Amino acid sequence: MKKSSNFSPASLRIILIIILIVLIGAAGYGFYWAENQLNDFAIELQTSLLKSKPTEKTQTTNIKESQATIDKATKFQVSTSTYLSQATSDINTYAIKSGITIESILPENQITPEPSIGGLEKKLVNVQIKNPAKTIDLITFLKLIETNIPKMQIQGITLNNSSEKDSVNVEPIIIELYTE
């Protein structure tokens, strides 16, 4: 049984040619539209750049903002000559705030000093806390040390069980800070 078709090969060829012409026209229009969009965007960008040229006022504001950033960055390290007194003062302040009692703060003798990075030198300080220390107070103290400016970090801490409830015994804490 043979199916009858309303389309002859000639009519199918004409339909295919028409579809091809429509697709080529649509692609051409698409490229034209995209080019116009890009040109409009380029003109808008150029206009906004011309409008936003830095004036003396904005440059002064930028310099002031940069100076504030520089001032804040210099607070992250202390001088080599005053690092121990600065660290002692900060550690004692944080101990009082957190309810911890400090027994001693001594500089750590580094057997092999670490190489300086970017002109900064790492110094270590030993902090002995009165034992037993309440766990929550110790956590508060450590958080205050870690968020300090100039930057101090806990390099080493050893905790042991305590016979008192919610307390721990703390070996000397090693704190590192950077000096210039």
C-alpha positions as CSV (number, residue, x, y, z in Angstrom):
1,M,0.0,0.0,0.0
2,K,1.4,3.3,-1.0
3,K,0.9,6.5,1.0
4,S,-0.1,9.5,-0.9
5,S,1.7,12.7,-0.1
6,N,0.5,16.2,-0.9
7,F,4.1,17.4,-1.3
8,S,6.0,16.8,-4.4
9,P,9.8,17.0,-4.4
10,A,9.7,20.4,-6.1
11,S,7.4,21.9,-3.4
12,L,9.5,20.4,-0.6
13,R,12.6,22.0,-2.2
14,I,10.8,25.4,-2.4
15,I,9.7,25.1,1.3
16,L,13.3,24.2,2.3
17,I,14.7,27.2,0.4
18,I,12.2,29.6,2.0
19,I,13.0,28.2,5.5
20,L,16.8,28.6,4.7
21,I,16.2,32.2,3.6
22,V,14.2,33.0,6.8
23,L,16.9,31.5,9.0
24,I,19.7,33.5,7.2
25,G,17.6,36.6,7.6
26,A,17.0,36.0,11.3
27,A,20.7,35.3,11.9
28,G,21.6,38.5,10.1
29,Y,19.1,40.5,12.1
30,G,20.4,38.9,15.3
31,F,23.9,40.0,14.6
32,Y,22.7,43.5,13.7
33,W,20.7,43.7,17.0
34,A,23.7,42.4,19.1
35,E,26.0,45.0,17.4
36,N,23.6,47.8,18.3
37,Q,23.4,46.6,21.9
38,L,27.2,46.5,22.2
39,N,27.5,50.0,20.7
40,D,24.9,51.4,23.1
41,F,26.7,49.8,26.0
42,A,30.1,51.2,24.8
43,I,28.7,54.7,24.5
44,E,27.1,54.4,28.0
45,L,30.3,53.1,29.5
46,Q,32.4,55.9,27.9
47,T,30.0,58.5,29.1
48,S,30.0,57.2,32.7
49,L,33.8,57.1,32.6
50,L,34.0,60.7,31.5
51,K,31.6,61.7,34.2
52,S,33.6,59.8,36.9
53,K,37.0,61.3,36.3
54,P,38.6,61.9,39.7
55,T,38.3,65.4,40.9
56,E,40.5,67.0,43.5
57,K,37.9,66.4,46.1
58,T,37.6,62.7,45.4
59,Q,41.4,62.3,45.3
60,T,41.6,64.0,48.7
61,T,39.0,61.6,50.1
62,N,40.8,58.6,48.6
63,I,44.1,59.7,50.2
64,K,42.4,60.1,53.6
65,E,40.8,56.7,53.3
66,S,44.2,55.2,52.3
67,Q,45.9,56.9,55.3
68,A,43.3,55.3,57.6
69,T,44.0,51.9,56.1
70,I,47.8,52.4,56.5
71,D,47.4,53.6,60.1
72,K,45.3,50.5,60.9
73,A,47.8,48.2,59.2
74,T,50.7,49.5,61.2
75,K,48.9,48.6,64.4
76,F,49.1,44.9,63.5
77,Q,52.7,44.7,64.6
78,V,54.7,46.3,67.4
79,S,58.4,47.3,67.5
80,T,60.9,44.8,68.7
81,S,62.0,47.0,71.6
82,T,58.5,47.3,73.1
83,Y,56.8,44.0,72.1
84,L,57.2,42.5,75.6
85,S,55.7,45.4,77.5
86,Q,52.9,45.8,74.9
87,A,52.1,42.0,75.0
88,T,52.2,42.0,78.8
89,S,49.8,45.0,79.0
90,D,47.4,43.5,76.5
91,I,47.5,40.0,78.1
92,N,46.9,41.4,81.6
93,T,44.0,43.5,80.3
94,Y,42.4,40.5,78.7
95,A,43.0,38.3,81.7
96,I,41.1,40.9,83.9
97,K,38.3,41.1,81.3
98,S,37.9,37.3,81.2
99,G,38.4,36.5,84.9
100,I,41.7,34.7,84.4
101,T,44.7,35.1,86.8
102,I,48.1,35.4,85.2
103,E,51.1,34.1,87.2
104,S,53.8,35.0,84.8
105,I,54.6,36.4,81.3
106,L,58.0,35.6,80.0
107,P,59.7,35.9,76.6
108,E,60.2,32.5,74.9
109,N,63.8,31.7,74.1
110,Q,63.7,30.6,70.5
111,I,66.5,28.1,69.7
112,T,66.3,28.8,66.0
113,P,64.8,32.1,65.2
114,E,62.4,32.0,62.3
115,P,63.4,34.0,59.2
116,S,61.7,37.4,58.9
117,I,58.9,37.7,56.4
118,G,58.4,41.1,54.8
119,G,60.5,42.7,57.5
120,L,58.4,41.2,60.3
121,E,59.9,39.0,62.9
122,K,58.0,36.5,65.0
123,K,58.4,36.7,68.8
124,L,57.1,34.2,71.3
125,V,55.8,34.8,74.8
126,N,55.1,32.2,77.5
127,V,52.0,32.9,79.7
128,Q,51.4,30.9,82.8
129,I,47.8,31.0,84.1
130,K,46.9,30.2,87.7
131,N,45.4,26.7,87.8
132,P,42.7,25.5,87.7
133,A,41.0,27.9,85.3
134,K,37.3,28.0,84.5
135,T,36.8,26.7,81.0
136,I,34.5,29.5,79.9
137,D,36.9,32.1,81.2
138,L,39.8,30.5,79.4
139,I,37.8,30.4,76.1
140,T,37.0,34.1,76.5
141,F,40.7,34.9,77.3
142,L,41.8,33.0,74.2
143,K,39.3,34.7,72.0
144,L,40.4,38.1,73.2
145,I,44.1,37.2,72.5
146,E,43.2,36.0,69.0
147,T,41.3,39.2,68.1
148,N,43.9,41.6,69.6
149,I,45.5,44.4,67.6
150,P,48.5,44.2,67.4
151,K,47.9,40.7,66.2
152,M,48.7,37.9,68.6
153,Q,48.1,34.2,68.0
154,I,48.1,31.2,70.3
155,Q,50.8,28.9,69.0
156,G,50.6,26.3,71.7
157,I,48.4,25.3,74.6
158,T,48.1,22.1,76.6
159,L,45.1,21.4,78.8
160,N,44.7,18.8,81.5
161,N,41.7,17.6,83.5
162,S,41.0,19.4,86.8
163,S,39.4,18.0,89.9
164,E,37.1,21.1,90.0
165,K,33.9,21.1,87.9
166,D,34.0,23.2,84.7
167,S,37.7,23.9,85.1
168,V,40.9,22.8,83.4
169,N,44.6,22.9,84.3
170,V,46.6,24.9,81.7
171,E,50.3,24.4,80.9
172,P,52.1,27.6,79.8
173,I,50.5,29.1,76.8
174,I,52.8,30.1,73.9
175,I,51.6,33.2,72.2
176,E,53.2,34.5,69.0
177,L,53.3,38.1,67.8
178,Y,55.0,39.9,65.0
179,T,57.5,42.8,65.5
180,E,59.0,45.1,63.0
